[in-house]
Amino acid sequence: MRKNSESKSWEVLPSFDQQPHTRLVFGPGAVEEVGTLAQELGASRVLVVTDAGIVAAGHASRVEGLVRAIGLHVVSFQDVLANPTTRCVDNCVRVARDAGIDLIIGLGGGSSMDTAKGCNFILTNGGQMRDYWGVGKATKPMLPLIAIPTTAGTGSECQSAALIADEETHQKMACLDPKAAARVAILDPLLTVSQPPGVTACTGIDAIAHAVETAVTRKRNPFSSMYSHEAFKLCVPSLPRVLQQPADIEARGRMLLGAAFAGTAIENSMLGAAHSTANPLTAHFDVVHGVAVGLMLPHVVRFNAKEENPARAYAELASGPGIACIGDGIQSAVDALVARLESLLDVAQMPRSLADCGVSRDSIPSLAAEAARQWTAGFNPRALTVDDFVALYEAAFEPRRG
């Protein structure tokens, strides 16, 4: 009897195998260490992957100067797209190959880091991005990668996935491989101050959505839950602060660290239906990812919370930062969580309906069919049919009343 009892007790604690890939260097001014860190990784010729906005903000020239100051050769690819495509990656690979680089720095938002990882796949393993769609398909070692986020959102610096859209089909391909993870992530909150308010809002909502989704997925485990909850506690009170006081470095640091922790949670527990519904909106209606996932998230929480296990997980999440007390009832805590998420969307001045985003109602069936095929759909805690996705989009089409 004792053996059976012990066996049953372990069933509620999912197994996991945690192998950290990425060293985190956090703090104001941490970017000053980039040259030394590159040298420690054996670099001699470095590629900086970034975008025009980061160049205009002066971050690219600063990082390049810090790397050159240590005696390393530097080239840059500055044409990263907001939603990187296979063509963008191919262009980056050409620059990297011509320069004979031996280390990559991804500088910017998730798009820069995704492009840097995509470049790393093809530069070291050959072929096309489509060849790596899935998990663990790279057979050769990759070059060291240093990730330097300038936004507090995607958490890509702590993930081994490159999310790249097919240039022709617009299908977003998730290419996951432990070898693609950054060796070092430099988290310097001073770099995030230059973000425009709209970017701060969108990336902040994305980070919070990551914390919420990873807290309830089918793949969640004690390790990922720890990061989900800590990310949520860091980000929820900090997002209004950085929107109201953009120069608040403490709040910026909390958002940046929270985003990284949420990225760590994604690496270990994946995402759910909010991201499944968001990706088609971005692909077909150019809805900014943070707007899309934020708009859909409350509807997905309500849908999932109709089952006991995710409802309890949401209630526990809400209890962390004092949004609710699980002792007052699970449904009450879930309602409080949804209310807080909706209030954050309002603070971030996000659209609250698909109609406001220019989405046509007659596109809902095709959006739902595509959402059902998204890789994150399989990790949602409550199984969804295409009809369920239709219902989620319908619920999001008009602003919620009352």
Residue, then its C-alpha position, 0 to 999 in steps of 0.5 A: m500500500r505504501k508503495n502504491s501511495e508513493s507512486k500516486s503522489w508522484e503523478v501530480l509532479p511531472s518529471f523534467d530534465q533541466q539543462p541550462h544553456t544560457r548564462l545570464v548577465f544582468g544589471p544596468g551597464a551590463v552591456e559593457e562586458v560584451g567584448t570580454l564575454a565574446q573573447e571568453l567564447g573564443a571569438s575573433r570575427v563577430l557578426v552583430v545582427t540587428d535592425a534599423g531602429i537599434v542602429a538609429a538608437g545608437h545601440a549597434s555602434r556602441v556594441e560594435g565599438l565595445v567588441r572592437a575595443i577588445g581587438l576583435h573584428v566586427v561586421s554587421f547585418q542591420d536589415v532584420l525585419a519585424n517578423p523575420t522571413t526566410r529571405c531575411v535569414d538568407n541575406c544574413v547568412r551571406v554577410a556572415r559567410d563572406a566575413g568568415i565569422d565565428l561568433i554571433i551577437g543578436l542585438g534588439g528584440g526577438s526578431s533580431m535574436d530569431t534572425a541570428k539563430g536562423c543564420n546560425f542554423i544555416l551557416t553551420n548546418g547548411g540547407q534551408m530553414r524549412d529543414y530545421w522546422g521542428v525539434g533537434k534537427a541540426t546535426k552539427p555544432m553551432l557558433p556561440l551566440i550572445a543575445i542582447p535584448t533591447t526590449a522586455g518581451t519575447g524572452s528569446e534570449c533564453q530560448s533555443a527556438a528560431l521563429i522564422a516565417d516562410e517568405e512565400t506561405h507566411q507560415k511561421m516555422a518554429c525551429l528548436d534545437p538546444k544548440a541554437a540557444a544563446r551561450v550568454a544573454i546580457l540583460d541591461p535595462l538601460l538599453t530598453v529606455s530608448q524603446p518607443p512607448g508603443v513597443t514598450a506596451c506591446t512587448g510588455i503585454d507579450a511577456i505577461a502573456h508568456a507568463v500566463e500561458t506557460a503557467v498552465t500548459r500541458k507540459r508545465n512542470p515544477f521548474s517551469s512553473m517557478y519561472s512563470h510565477e516569478a515572471f508574472k510577479l515581476c511584470v504585472p506591477s512593473l508594466p504600468r510603471v514603465l509606461q507612466q515613467p519610461a526612465d524608471i530603471e528599476a521597473r525596466g529591470r524588473m520587466l527585462l528580468g521578467a521577460a527572460f524568466a518567462g522565456t525560460a518558462i517557454e523553453n521548458s513548458m511551451l505556450g498555448a492557444a493565445h499564441s495559436t490564435a495570435n500568429p494567424l492574425t499577424a500573418h494575414f492582417d499585420v496585427v502586431h504580435g503583442v497586440a494580437v496575443g494580448l487581445m486573445l489572452p483573456h478569452v483563452v483564459r476564460f475558455n481554459a478555466k472551464e476545466e478544473n486543472p487550468a482554473r486552479a493553475y490560473a488561481e495560483l498564478a493570480s495569488g502570487p502578486g496579490i491579485a486574488c487569494i485562492g482561499d476565497g475561491i478558484q473562480s473568484a481568483v480566475d475572474a480577478l486574473v482576467a480583470r487584471l489582464e484586461s486592465l493592463l490591456d487598457v493601460a497599454q492602450m491596446p485595441r480590445s476587438l478584432a474589428d478594431c484591428g481591421v480583421s474581417r469577420d468572414s475571415i474567422p473560419s480560415l483563421a480558426a483552421e490555421a490556428a488549430r494547426q499552430w504548434t502551440a495549440g497542442f500544449n494548451p491545457r484544454a483541447l481545442t477543435v476548429d469550432d473552439f477557435v472560431a468561438l474564440y475569434e468570435a468572442a474577440f470580434e466585439p469588445r466585451r461588455g460588462 
